[in-house]
Amino acid sequence: MPRAVTLIRSASLSDVAEYAYAATAPAESRLIFLAGACPLNEDGSTAAIGDVGGQAARAVENMRTALKDSGASLRDVISTRVLVASHRREDLVTAWEVVRDAFGDHDVPSTLMGVTVLGYDGQLVEIEAVAAVLDS
């Protein structure tokens, strides 16, 4: 099945970034804007309290579900924003490694941000995403 997303890497920019610097989708694609995927269990409780990696993994799973329900998958994501409620760079790296590993070689443009607080009690991670699909 053809994909709408084309990842763009710039030879003029550093190659140390673990993601493409840009991505495009053709005009005929359908864009899917996801709300921030939170590390919530089915009962609404926050998963993996105090565990950045565990919360990132749960947020990725919730994002996969939202994508599937929208007719898409991680391979259709065109960009992400990963929010981590921490001032510690190590916590940001931990969350990023979980997200990066989930996407594998589909290394979409992404922003990783440390923030002061997120919306749910005990929440440390949230992942925003935009996807693009070609409906047949």
C-alpha angles and dihedrals in degrees: 000000000000117000126223096213122088115186116214125207120191119218087200093065132065116282094213093090112101093221142053114271095226143006136199138201126196121251092254093058123107112234120217117201111198124204112235109292106233129198094251127147120224090264090056096253120132112259126225098009110211093008114108093186093047092049092048090052092050091047090052090051091049089048090051089053093049090048093049091050087052094050096258143098138206088277088065096054113115099186143356140200116204115200121195122185096222141093091213115101089208090063091051090050091049092053092043093052091055092049094043092050091050091055095044112180092353089087100175124191107277143178121212115201137180111217135184100238141348129215107262128063108269093004114152103163138044129170124203119195144177120204134188127206137180108226113213 
